[in-house]
Amino acid sequence: MSIEPLAKWDSQILLAGLTSGALVVRDDGLIQYANPAFSALSGHTAETLAGRKLTEVLKLPPKTDCALCMGITDRGTSQWATFHGGYLLTQRDESAPEELKVKIKHSPLPDDWVLCLIDPFSEDTTLTQAHSDFVSTVSHEFRTPLTSIKGFADTLLSYGAQLPDEEKRRFINIIKDQADRLIRLVENLLTTSKLGASRIEMSYRPVPLQRLLDKVIHSVLAKTQTKTGIERKIDLSVKPTDLEAWADADRLEQILINLVDNAVKYSPAGSTVTVQAELLPNDESQLRICVKDEGSGIPEALLPKIFTKFYRVESPLKQEVEGTGLGLYITKSLTTAMGGQITAESTPGQGSKFTVMLPAATPERQASHRRKLYASEEEA
């Protein structure tokens, strides 16, 4: 493919030899040239790209503005020298195009043309970005409740004598709720730190699931109704009703609270969250706990990432729902530490289902545990 502006300064050979993906684009967003590295990265050939809009192969992340990427510029008015992240819409498999996270750099060329250099994010870059996003999120999560606590405390100190008792009680409840939110955040950070250092200690015993799930559901519904004023419905089924898990009770409660709380938070008003616990039909030494919601769901391509530390799925509700991206990471880590596993299934627009597999409290496991305790006491 011959391009006049490139021919003038004889750089087509240079671009063809670059390891970075390169596109030459008019400043109205129409692609004129793609080098072999870009074709290898994207799966698009140079011939199929010629004349297409840049917006057809690159997607901007939320809250990122780039006139060239959005194709809204006028010829001759742009002064391009920009750098930002984005997503490359690859075409390696026509039946299932994927989004690849990339770095995009725009640089001006002669005659109102623009050079776009596209590189995939390396693991180190992604991790650095994740840590940066985490620090930003945690700062926001701390600042929001602290601002509320300080504001309502200042109001009570300054005008408490003039406020009716009901109003003072409401302010105190808000302060307590925000303090509880801070405690949960700190607990998640401490748990994450212990998991990273492999310092989580487990105390195993039979845990009655009916009683534990009743407690978890009551806690989650009470918190949700207090904060939103919206009543939610959770269907609970435990079969058999005396089903017991072989687990650390506190850690299992933490796992279930994370899953049920997420299901309620990301479900629309009036929807139903379903929680089921049962023995595996073909293996009564294992049990299965399923938490299913009727929310917006998670794209299949993102399912492998949701248990990653600091990761939060892009969602219209993301800004409305508090969170640091640690809940599912902690949930999976604790489940694995107790000899279990967790999986997720989701269909966008139809909700998500999380399944936790754990050992059941069989007589054999309890007897083995008692023998180990007895042996330890003998050695002591």
N, C-alpha and C positions, 0 to 999 in steps of 0.2 A: 504494500500500500504506500503510495507516494503522497507526501504532505508538503506543500509548498513552503510554509514557514520553517519546517525542519530542513528542507533541502537548502535553504538560504544559508544556514549555519552548519549544515552537514552533521547533524547530531543524531540522525536516525540510527546510525551504527552504535553510537554511545548508549542510547536508550535500550537498544536491543541487547546490549551486554550487561545491563544492570541486573543485580539480584533482587532489587525491589520491584514490585509491580508498578508500571508507569502508564498513565493515560495522558494524552494530549487532548485538551478540551477547549472548545470555544467558550468565551465568557458568557454565552447564553445557556451553557450546560450541555451542549451536544458533543459527543465523543468523536474524535477524528482519528485517533491512533491508540493502539494498545500493544505493549511490548510482550515478548514471549513469557516473561516472568509473571505478568498479570494474568495471561491466559492460563498458565499452570496453576496459579493461586485460585482463580475464580472458576475455571472450567469453561469460560466463554472464549470463543475464538475472536481474533482481530476482525475478521470479516463480519461476524454477527454483531459486533459492538459498534461498528462504524455507523454514525448517524443517530445512534440511540441517545436518550437522555441519561445524564449521570445519575439521576434519581432512580433509574431502573436497575442499577447495580449497586448503589450505595444507599444506606439508610442511616439517618441521623439518630443518635440516642435522644431520650427525652431532655428537654431544656437546653438543647444545643442548637444554635442558629448558624447557618452558613448559607449565604445567598447563592453561591455557586452550586452547592450540593442540592439546594432547593429549586434551582433553575429559574430564579426570578430576577436576574441581573440584566442590564442593558449593555450592549456592545460598546466598549470604549470607556465605560464609566468606572470599571473596577480596578483596584490596586491590590492584587492578591499577594499575600504572604501570610498564610494562616496555617495553624496546626490544630487538629482536634481528633477525638476518637470517633468511631462509627462502626457500622456493620456492613460487610461485603456480602451481597446476595449471590452465593455460589451456584453454579449450574453443573456440578459434577454428575448429578443424577436428576434428570428432568422431572421424575415423578416425585422427588422430595428435595426441593431446593433448601439450602441451609443458610443460616446467618453466621458469618465468621467475624469475630471482633478484630478490628484493624485500627492502625494509626494512619491518618490521612494528612498529607502536607500539600498545600497549594503554593506554587511559585509562579510569578509572571514570566511569560515569554514574549518575544517581539510580536507586533501586529495583533494585540488583544487576544492572544492565545494563552492558555494556562497549562502548566505541567502539574499533574497530580501524582504524588508518590504514595503508594499503599503498601504497608507492611503489616503482617499479623502480629498481634500482641504476643510477646514471649511470656513464658511462665513467670519469670522474675518481674516483668513489667506488670503482669496481671496481679501478682501477689502484692507488689508495691501499691498498685491502685486499690486493691481490696483493703489493705491496711489504712490507706488514706481515707477511703470511704468509711471504714469502721470508726476511725478517730472522729471524723465529722459527725457520724450518726450518734456515737456515744455522747459527744459533746452536746448535741441537740437533745438527746434523751435525758441528760442530766439537767440541762438548762431549763427545759420546759417545766418539770415539776418543781424545781427550786424557785423559779419565778412565781409560780402559783403559791407555793408555801410562803415566800417572803411577802407577796402582795396581800394575801388574806391575813397573815399575822400582823403586818403593819396596820391594816384596816382595823383589826380588833384592838390593837394597842392604842390607836389614835381615837377611834370612835366607838369602842366597845360599850361604853356607858350609855350611848345614845341608841344603840341597836336593840331591837326586840330579841327576846330569847331564841325564838325560832330561827332568826337570821344568823345569830351567833352560832347556833348549833350547826347550821348548814355550812358556815365557813369552817368550823372545826372539822366537820366530816370531810370537806374538800382537802384540808391540810393533811388529815390522816390518810386519805386515798392516795395523795401524791407522795407522801412519805413511804407508803407501802410499795408504790411503783418504784421508788428509788431503791428500796430494799431488794426487790426482785431483780433489778438491774445489777446491783452489786453482787447478789448471789449468783447470777448467770456469769458474771465476769470471773468470780472466784472459782466456780465450777470449771469454766473454760481453762483457767490457769492450772488447776489440779489435773485436768485431763491431759493437758499438754505435757505436764511433768510426770504423768503416770502415778499420781498420788491419791487416786480415788480408792477409798477402802469400802468394802462391801460387807454387810452383815446379813447373811441369808437366813430366811425362815419362811414357813408357809404364809402366804398373804391372801386372805379372802377377797376375791375380786368384787363381789357384789357390794360389800361394805365400802371398799376403797373407791369404786367407781361412783357410788352414791355420794360419797364425800366430795370427790373431784367435781362432779356435775353440779352439786349444790353450790360449791365455792365459785365455779366459773359463772353460773347463771346469776348469782347474787352480785358479783362484780360487774358483769355486763349490764344488768338491769339498772344498777346504781349509776353507771356512767352514761348510759344511752337512753334510759327510760323505756327501752323496747324489750318486750317479753320474747324469749326464745323458747323453742321446744327441742328437747333432746330425748330420743327414744333409746332406752337401754334394755339390752337383752343379755343375760348371763346364763349359759347352759353347760352343765347343771348349775343350779343356784349356789351350791356349796363349792364351786370351782375355786381352786387355790393355785397361785403362782409360786414358784420357788425363786425368790428374789429378795433384794433389799427393799424393804417397804418404802422408805423415804425416797429412794431413787426411782422406784416404779411410780410412785405418786408424782414425782417431778416429770417423768415421761408422759404420763396420762394427762396431767394439767397442760403441758405444752401442746399436745395434740388436740385435746378437746377445746382449749382456749383458741387455738388457731382456727379450728373448724367453725367456731361460733363467730369469731371476729371477721372472717372472710366470707360469711354467708349473708345473704340479704335478709332484711326484716321479714318475719313470717315464715321463714324456711325451717326445715327440720334437720337436725344433726342426728345421725344414727351411730350408736356405739354398741358393738356386739363382742362378746367374749365366749369362746367355746373350746372344747378339746378337739384336736385334729381327729377326724373319723378313722384314719388309718394308723394313728400313732398317739395313744393316750398319754404318752410321756411328754407331749408338747401341746401348748395351747396357743390360740390365735386371738388377738384383740384387734378389731377393725374400727376405725373412726372415719365416717363418711359424711361429707358436707354437700350442700347444694350451691356452692359458690361459683365464681367465674372460671375456676379451673386453672390448670398450669399447662402451657404448651409442652408437647412431648419432648422437644429438643432441650428443654430446661430441666426436666426431671432429674437427670444425673447430677445437676449442680446444687439442688436445693438443700442437700445435707452438708454443703461446704461451709466452713467457718466464714462469717461476715456476709454471706450471700443472701440477698433478698430479691424475690421475683418482681420484675417491673409489673405494676398493677395500678389501675385507677385508684385503688384504695390504699396504695403504699404510703402516701403522705398522711392519710387519715388514721392509719393503724400504727400504734407505737411498736417499736421493735428494733433490735440491733442486728438481726441476721444470725443470732447465736442459738435460738431455740431448737431448731431442727438438727443443728450440729451436735448440741448437747444431747438431744434425744437419741440420735443414732449412736453416739459414743457410749452413753450409759447402757443402751440396749445391747450393744456388742460386748461391753464389759461384763454383762450378766449372762453371757452365753447365748444371746438371742440375735435376731436380725430384724430389720425394718425395711419395708418397701413402700413405694408410692405409685399410684395409678391415677391418671387424670384425663379428662376430656374437656377442652375449653368450652365453656358455656353450660357444662353439665356437672361440675363439681369435681372433688378429689376424694380419694380413699387411701388412708394410711393403714398398713397392716404390720402389727408387731407380733413376732413369734418368740415365745419364751418357754423355758422348761416349766412343766407342771410340778406341783409339790407331791410327787408320788411317794408311797411308803418306802421304796428303795432309796430314793434320794435322801429322805429324812433319816433313815437308818444309817446310811453312809456318813451323813453329816454328824450324827451322834457319835459314831465310831472315831471320826477324826478329832472331835472335841475331847473325847475320852483319852485318846492317844496323846494329845497335846498336854492334858492335865497330868498324865503319867510321867511325861518327859520333864514337866516343870517340877 
